[in-house]
Structures are given as C-alpha cells and as structure tokens.
Amino acid sequence: MGEGKLAAQVAHASLSAVQDADDRTVSAWRGEGQTKVVLKVDGENALFDLADAAKRAGLPNAVVRDAGRTQLESGTVTALAVGPAEDDAVDRVTGDLALY
C-alpha cells in the first residue's frame, strides 16, 4: 500500500473510532490536541487481536476494510484505530507496538 493510501486508511480509521466514542471523551480528546499515533502490527491476525483487546477494555475502536477502488482488493483489512481514550488505557492495548 502506498504512503498516500496508508494516510487515507488511517484517516478512515480515526474518524470511525471517534464516531464510536461518547461525546465527553471526544470533547476531551479535541481539547487535548486530537492525539494520533501510527503504529505497525505483524499482519491481519494481530490487528484483530488488538481490536478484540480494545473491545474488551471498553475502548472505542474501528477496523477499516478497503473498498477496492484503487490499490487493494475489496475487503482488505488496512487499519485499526484505538481510542480516543486516556493515554494509559490505549497504551495498555497498543503499548508494545513499534511506531510506523
């Protein structure tokens, strides 16, 4: 996936996860600068494991599947957003991952 495509997928994930969050959390996140950190995982299974961990922790999250209009097959899983939430809560799910 090209860099522009990656940027678009991350944006899709971020916006979708914000829609999953409650208004108070979103308001606090906006007031604190709307932090986003892009990390990498080793494959689709790891991404779904993280999504499950986020769900179990009660964190807003969103898995993105590509529409297949450009570089990828339709349905390809491309990104996961975890949060917005308190930094320590997100770190409990994603803290072991490397920066992209």
C-alpha positions in Angstrom: 0.0 0.0 0.0 1.4 3.4 -0.9 2.0 6.2 1.6 -1.0 8.2 0.4 -3.2 5.2 0.6 -2.0 4.5 4.1 -2.7 8.0 5.1 -6.3 7.7 3.8 -6.8 4.4 5.6 -5.5 5.9 8.9 -7.9 8.8 8.5 -10.8 6.5 7.8 -10.0 4.5 11.0 -9.6 7.6 13.1 -12.9 9.2 12.0 -14.7 5.9 12.5 -13.3 5.4 16.0 -14.3 8.9 17.0 -17.9 8.0 16.0 -17.7 5.0 18.3 -16.7 7.2 21.3 -19.0 9.1 23.7 -19.4 12.9 23.5 -17.5 13.6 26.7 -14.5 11.5 25.5 -14.5 13.2 22.1 -14.7 16.6 23.6 -11.7 15.9 25.9 -9.7 14.5 23.0 -10.4 17.5 20.9 -9.4 19.8 23.7 -6.1 18.0 24.2 -5.0 18.3 20.5 -6.6 15.1 19.0 -3.6 12.9 19.5 -3.0 10.2 16.9 -0.1 7.8 16.8 0.5 5.4 13.9 1.9 2.0 14.9 2.5 -1.2 13.0 1.4 -4.8 13.6 2.5 -8.0 12.0 -0.5 -9.0 9.9 -4.2 -9.1 10.0 -4.5 -11.6 12.8 -2.5 -9.3 15.1 -4.7 -6.4 14.1 -7.9 -8.3 15.0 -6.3 -9.4 18.3 -5.8 -5.7 19.1 -9.3 -4.9 18.1 -10.6 -7.6 20.5 -8.4 -6.3 23.3 -9.7 -2.8 22.7 -13.2 -4.0 22.8 -12.7 -6.0 26.0 -11.2 -2.8 27.5 -14.2 -0.8 26.5 -12.2 1.4 24.2 -13.7 3.0 21.1 -12.1 1.3 18.0 -12.6 0.8 14.3 -11.3 -1.7 11.8 -11.1 -0.5 8.2 -11.7 -2.6 5.2 -10.7 -1.2 1.8 -13.4 -0.6 -0.8 -11.1 -1.9 -3.5 -11.3 1.0 -5.8 -7.6 1.6 -6.3 -4.6 -0.4 -4.9 -6.2 -3.2 -2.9 -8.8 -5.9 -3.2 -12.2 -5.1 -1.9 -12.5 -6.1 1.8 -8.7 -6.0 2.5 -8.2 -5.0 6.2 -6.0 -2.0 6.2 -6.1 -0.2 9.6 -7.3 -0.2 13.2 -7.9 2.8 15.4 -8.0 2.5 19.1 -9.4 5.5 21.0 -9.9 8.3 21.6 -9.4 7.5 25.3 -7.0 8.2 28.1 -3.4 7.6 27.0 -2.8 4.9 29.7 -5.9 3.0 28.6 -4.8 3.0 24.9 -1.2 2.1 26.0 -2.4 -1.0 27.8 -3.7 -2.3 24.4 -1.1 -0.8 22.0 2.0 0.0 24.2 4.1 -2.9 22.9 3.9 -1.9 19.3 6.5 -0.1 17.3 6.0 3.3 15.5 5.2 3.0 11.8 
